[in-house]
Amino acid sequence: MNIGIAGVGLVGRVLALNLLQRGHTVTLFDEDTAYGDKAAGMTAAGMLAVFAELESAESVIFDHGNRSIALWPDLLEQIGIADAYQQEGSIITAHPQDYNELEHFIETLKFKVPEASEIKLLDRAALKELEPDLDQHAKAFFIPHEGQVDAQRFMKASSNYLLSHPDVTWHEETKVAAVLDGAMTVGDEIKTFDWAFDARGLGAQGEMDDLRGVRGEVFWLDAPEVKITRPTRMLHPRYKIYIVPRPNNRYVIGATEIESEDKSPMSVRSSLELL
């Protein structure tokens, strides 16, 4: 079938790759360049943290997240970056004054899904064995099945793969005004397809009144003397702070959650609060 996709951020790329696996022809439209200079995927830490989402979500989100974790390895192998996937578990800890919140968080998870019984309590010695550079913490929990995808490598590799694929046509810097049943409005033209998918995110606000933006700010930290190998969450009263390792002792640290559609650079206030 001939498939049209409006919006080629992370979701649009995943959709396109899956459709190509099934032998379909794909036409892509996006206001951005093919390398996603403005895409949220270029900022994403790429945590596969299904338990973390349970704090404020229903168990169905947990189920979908587990299915996503199972699908990522084949997808990354398809575009030649199988090593961009890591599933060696994650760490969640807190400062001593927030230990009660940490315990409450874990109990909430155990109440919501039986799989949370696999979460392991770590004392200082056990934590040091897993992550020596976190040995200043006396209490933490290890979540065995979580991990991460290197989102920035995925964005670049998927761009290269899709641009070179014979069954893909990519219209860069092209705005889709509306997505219809099997069609899209592009400029003065209506493009028809067997199926048309809308993956524009906030770009679809004109057709979906209840869409709203949430601004998540992160920064990258070069720390040559620090070695943390797993995604690590620090429970904090204000932010869901995480530290996600990247190659060469670089770390993605985030994230603020501000209800806003502002795409300007990270504010000084947010930087200082996360630090």
Secondary structure, 3 states (H helix, E strand, C coil): CEEEEECCCHHHHHHHHHHHHCCCEEEEECCCCCCCCCCHHHCCCCEECHHHHCCCCCHHHHHHHHHHHHHHHHHHHHCCCHHHEECCCEEEECCHHHHHHHHHHHHHHHHHCHHHHHCEEEEHHHHHHHCHHHCCCCEEEEECCCEEECHHHHHHHHHHHHHHCCCEEEECCCCCCEEECCEEEECCEEEECCEEEECCHHHHCCCCCCCCCCECCEEEEECCCCCCCCCEEEECCCCEEEEEEECCCEEEEECCCECCCCCCCCCHHHHHHHC
